[in-house]
Amino acid sequence: MNTVTILGIASIVIGFLCIAAAFHTFMTKKPVGWSVGFGIAAFIFVTVIPVFLAVFFATMPGDVTR
């Protein structure tokens, strides 16, 4: 595994933790802003960052990412 792969996996794990945090804040009736904030962070960590890494770094030819 190279650095880009590890960053992608870490990003997805952080995203799922944000999903769990959003659910927890919603169920414990915390302010709505917390749930929305965790939801937006989850979207970024689960979709935007892994796609960015895959498109711009993981597809580079050669040993640039290692």
C-alpha positions in Angstrom: 0.0 0.0 0.0 1.2 3.4 -0.8 0.6 6.8 0.9 -2.4 7.7 -1.3 -4.1 4.5 -0.5 -3.6 4.9 3.2 -4.9 8.5 3.0 -8.0 7.4 1.2 -8.7 4.7 3.8 -8.1 7.1 6.6 -10.4 9.7 5.0 -13.2 7.1 4.7 -12.8 6.0 8.3 -13.0 9.6 9.5 -16.1 10.1 7.3 -17.9 7.2 8.9 -17.0 8.5 12.3 -18.6 11.8 11.3 -21.7 9.9 10.2 -21.9 8.2 13.6 -21.3 11.6 15.3 -24.1 13.2 13.2 -26.5 10.4 14.2 -25.5 10.6 17.8 -26.0 14.4 18.0 -29.4 14.0 16.3 -30.5 11.3 18.6 -29.4 13.1 21.8 -31.2 16.3 20.6 -28.2 18.5 20.4 -28.4 21.7 18.3 -29.2 21.0 14.6 -26.1 22.8 13.5 -23.9 20.1 15.0 -25.7 17.3 13.1 -25.5 19.3 9.8 -21.9 20.1 10.4 -21.0 16.5 11.0 -23.0 15.5 8.0 -21.2 18.0 5.7 -17.9 16.8 7.1 -18.9 13.2 6.4 -19.8 14.0 2.8 -16.4 15.7 2.3 -14.4 12.9 3.9 -16.4 10.0 2.3 -16.8 11.3 -1.2 -14.8 14.4 -2.1 -11.3 13.6 -0.7 -11.2 9.9 -1.9 -12.3 10.9 -5.4 -9.7 13.7 -5.5 -7.0 11.3 -4.4 -8.1 8.7 -6.9 -8.3 11.0 -9.9 -5.3 13.2 -9.3 -2.8 11.0 -7.5 -3.6 7.3 -7.8 -3.8 7.5 -11.6 -0.3 9.0 -12.0 2.0 6.8 -14.0 5.2 5.5 -12.5 6.4 5.7 -8.9 5.4 9.3 -8.3 3.1 8.4 -5.4 5.4 5.9 -3.7 
